[in-house]
Amino acid sequence: MSTHIAAEPGQIAPIVLFPGDPLRAKWIAETFLEDAELYSETRGMLGFTGTWQGHRISVQGSGMGQPSMAIYANELFDEYDVQTVVRVGSCGALTEKVGMRDIIIANGACTDSGINRVRFHGQDYAPVADFSLLRAAVEASESLSLSSAVHVGLLFSSDQFYSTRPELTEPLVRHGALAVEMETSGLYTLAAYYGRRALGICTVSDHLITGEQTTAQEREQTFGEMIEIALRAATA
C-alpha cells in the first residue's frame, strides 16, 4: 500500500488514465467505465478501476503541477506496476493555430521546471511520448467522427499557472509549442525512467491569445472526445 494512493495490491489496472482534477476522474469512471469501483480517496485525490470494452482500466487524479503529478506517477509505476499512463488534461492555447476545445496529442513537452534540471545535473533533456501510444492516438482520432480539431505537437509544462513573465513563452511558440499545461513533461520523464509508456492528451480549455475560456464544470465534464481517443490508444 503506497503512501499517497493507499490502494491494495491488485486494485489498480495496468492501464491508467491520469487527469489532474479528481472530479474529472470521477466523471470519467462514471461515464466511460463499467462496474467502476473507488480504490482511493486519500487526500481527496480519487482513483477508480473498472472496465472499458473488456479492458481493465483505472482512472487516477494527479493534482496540479509536476510535483503533485510526480508523487502519483512514481507510486503508480513503482508500487503498482502500472505499464501505461495517459494524461487526459486541459491546456491553454498559446497560438491562434489552435482553437478552443481543440485536442492536442503531445509528441513532446518542454518545461521551465527545475525538476529536470536537478535530475539531469543542469543538462537539457527532451521528454517525449511513447511512440506506440502516440501513433495509436493519432489513428484513433482519425477513426472517430470528432467535432474538435486534433493537433500533434509540443506542450509547454509550466511550473506557474499565474505567470508574471508571459513574454517568456514567445520563443517556445516560435519553436512549435502549441499550448501550456503543468504536468506532461514530468510524466514523460518518469515514464522513461521506469521504462513504461506515457502519453499526454489535452483539450484546450483556455486561449491565452483570444481570452476565451471554459467553465470549471465544462473542464470537468465535457471533454469526452479526448477520453475516447485516450481509451482507444491505451488499449490498441
N, C-alpha and C positions, 0 to 999 in steps of 0.2 A: 504494500500500500504506500503510494507516494505521499510526499509532504503536502502538496497543494491540490492535487486531484483527488487523492484518497479513495480511489476505486479499488475494488478487489481484483486480483489476477483473473484474467479472462473476461472481465466486464467490458473492456474496450476492444473494438474491432481493429483489424489490421489497416483498414482504410478510415481516415478521419477527415471530415470537413471541418474547417477551422475559422469560424467568424470571430471578429473581435467582440461583438456585442453578445452577451449571454442570452438576451431575449431573442436575438436573431437565431441563436442555436435552438432555442425552444420552438420558434416558429418553423424552422427547417424540419425539426424532428416531427412536429405535429402535422406538417403539410405534406412532406415527402416520404417519410419512413412509415413502415408498418410495424405494429407492436413495439413502438419505441418505449424504452424504459429509462428513467433517470438513474444514472450511476454516481453523479456527484453534484452537490450544490455548495461545496466548500467555498467560503468567501463570496458566495453569490455567483460563482463562475460555473454555469450549468453545463453538464455533459449528459448526452443521451446515446443509447445504442438501439438500433432497430434493423430493419431490412429494407432494401430497395431493389425491386426486380430480382429477388432471390439472393442478393449480395448483402452480407452483413456490413453495416456502416455505422460509424459513430459520428457525432457532432459535438465539438468541444469549444466553448468560448475561450478566447485567449486574452481578453482585455486589450487596452490601447497601448501602443508603443512597443518597441523592441524588447525592453527589459521584461515587461509583463509577458509578452508572447514567448520569450525565450524560456521562462520558467516552465510554461506548459509544454512547449515543444520538447525541451530536454526530457521532461518526465514521460511524455508520450513515446519518444524514441528509446530512451534508456531503460525505463522501468516497465513499459507496457508493450515493447517490441513492435510498435506501430511502424508499418512499412511505407505507407503513402499518406501524405498530408496535403490537402488542397485548401489554401486560404480562400475564403469567399468574403470579400470585404467591400468597403466603399472607398472612393477616392475623389480627389478634387482635380478637375481638368486644368492643365497648365497651358493649353494651346487651343485655338479655335478649330484645329483639325479634329478635335474630339467634342462631341455634343453631350448634353445631359442624358443620362441613362444609357449611354454607350457602354459597352463592355470591353475591358482591356485584359487581354491574356498576356501576362508579363513574361517575356523571354529572359529578362534580367532586371536587376534592381540596384540602382546606385543609392548612396546614403551619405548623410552628414554625421552619422552617429560615431561616437568614439569607441563603440563596442568592437568593431572590426579592427580599428587601429591598434587597440590593446591586444587583440587576439593574434594579429599578424605583425606585431612589433613595428608599427608605423608604415608597413608596406601596403600598397593598394591590392585589394582582392576583388575580383569580379564575380559576384553571386549570380548564378544563372539557374534557370528552371531545369528540371529533369526533362530530357528531350522527348521521351516516350509519352509523358503526360502532356507536354506542350503540343505534340503532334496530335494526340488523341483529342485534346480540347479544341484545336482548330477544326479537326474533322467533325467533331460533334456540333460545333457552331455552324458548319456548312450544311449539316444534315437536318437541322431544325429550322422551322419557319419562325424566325425571330422578328420582333418589332424593333429591336435595338441593333445598331451597327456594332460590329466587333472589330477591334484593333489588336494587333500583336506588336508589342513594343516594350519600351523601358518604363518602369515606375521609379519614382524617387521616394525612398523611405526616409522621412524626416523625423528627427527627434522632437521637433517643435510643431504643435498644431497652430499656435498663435505666433507666427514668426515676426520678428521685428526687422528682418532684413529680406523682404520679398524679392529684392533685386538680385539676390544671390542665386535664384533659380534660373535666371536668364541663360547662363552658359549651359545649364543642363538641358533646357528646352532646345537650344541651338544644336545640341548633340543628341537629340532624339527623345528626351524624356517627355512622356505624354501626360502624366498625372502624378500627384503627390498623395502618399498614404504613409503609414507609420510602422509597418511590420515585415514586408516581404523580403527585404534584403537580409534581415536576421534569420528568417525562416530558411532561405536558400542556403545560407552559410551553415546552419546547424544540420540541415539535411545532408549536405556534402560531408560534414564531419562524421556523421553516423552512417554514411553510405546508404541513405534512404532516398525516397522520391518525394519531391515537393513541387508545387505549382501555386502561383498566385493569380487569382482571377478577381477583378474588381469592377464594380459598377460605378459610373460617375454619378455622385450624389450632389456635388457642388461644382461650380465653374468659377475659377479664380479670375477669368477674363471678363465674362459677362455678368458675374454676380448672382447667377441663378443658383437655387439650392432646393433640396428636398426637405421634407419634414422628418422628424425623428421617427415617427410611425412609418413613413414611407421607406426610410432606410432599414427599418426593422423587418418589414413585412411585404415589400413589393418588388424584390429583386429576384423573382423566381427564375427568369431565363438564365441568369448566372448559375443558379443552383443546378438547373438541368444540365448545363454544359459540364459543370464540375462532377456531377454524379456519373455521367456518361464517360467522361475522361478517366476518372478514377477506377472504373470497373471495366474498361476496354481490354 
